[in-house]
Amino acid sequence: MNKKSIFGVLFGLAFALSVILAPASAQAADDSACWGQASAVFARMGEMGEHARNQENPRLGLRNLARALYEQGVIPDDSMAALGAFVAAELGLEIDACMD
C-alpha cells in the first residue's frame, strides 16, 4: 500500500468515527448543560448541599443516586441530565436545558 492509499484509509476512518461519535458528544453536552443549569438553580435556592465525600458519614453520591433511581424505574436513564430533570420537576422548576 502506498502513502496516498494509507492516508485515504485513515481519512475515511477518521470521518466515519466523527460521524458515529458526534451524537454521543452532543448527548454529553446536553447532560452537562442540564445538570449545570439545575445545580446553579439549586445552589441559588439553598437546596444544594456539600459533596458526599465531605460528610461525616458519606452519602450515596449523585452518580450512584442516578443509577439507583434508574434501576427503580423512577428516571428514564442513569444520566446526570435525567437526575437534574427529575430533581427540577420534584421542586416544581422548569430548567430549559433539562426539557425535551
N, C-alpha and C positions, 0 to 999 in steps of 0.2 A: 504494500500500500504506500502511495506517495504522500507527501506532506499535505497536498491540496485535498486529497481524499480524507485524510485523518482530520483536518480542520473542518471539513464538511460534516463528517460524522459527529464531531464534538459540538459543532454549532447546532446541528439538528437535535442532539441530546439535550443541550442546554435550553433550547427553545421548548422542547417537549416538557422538560422539568418545570420551566417557568409557567407554562400553561396549567400543568397539573397542580403545582403548589400555590398558585395565586389565590384560589378560593380559600385555602387553609390560612394564608396570611391575612386575608381580608376578614375571616372569621375571628382570628386572634385580635385584630384591630378593633372589631366590633365588641368583643368580650372586654377588652381593656377600656374602651370608651364607656361602656355601660357601668362596669364596676367603678371606674374612676369618677364618673358623674355621681353615681349612687353614694360612694363613700364621702365625696365632698358635701353632699346634701346631709348625710347622716352626721358628719362632723359638725356642720353648722347648727344642726338641731340638738347637738349634745348627745346623740344616740350612739356615737362611735366610742367604743371602749379602748383599752390598751391591747397590744398584741398578746396573743395567747401565751407566748413563752414568758411574758413579763408578769404573769400571775404567780402567786404563791403555790397554787395548785393549778398547773397548766390546763387549759381548756382544750376542746377538740381542734380548734383552728378552722379557718374559713374554708379552705380547700376540702378538708375532711368533712366539714359540715355539708358542703355542696354535694359531695359523694353520698353521704348518708341520706340526705333529703331526696336525691335522685333514686337511690335504691328503695326508698319507701314510697316512691311514686308521687312525691309532693311537687317536684320540679321536673321539667321535661328532659333535662340533661344535667351533667355534673359540672357545667362550666361556671365561671365566676359571673358571667352575664346572666345566666339563669338564676343564680343566687341573688344577684343585685336586683333583678326584676321582681323576684319573689319578696324580698325584704321591702322594696319600694311599695309594692302592692299591699303588703301587710300594714305598712304605715300610712296607706292612703295617698301615696305620691305618684305622680306621673313624671318619669325621667326619660327625656327624649331618646337617649342612646339605648335605653332598655326596651323601647316599644318596637314591636314587629311591624 
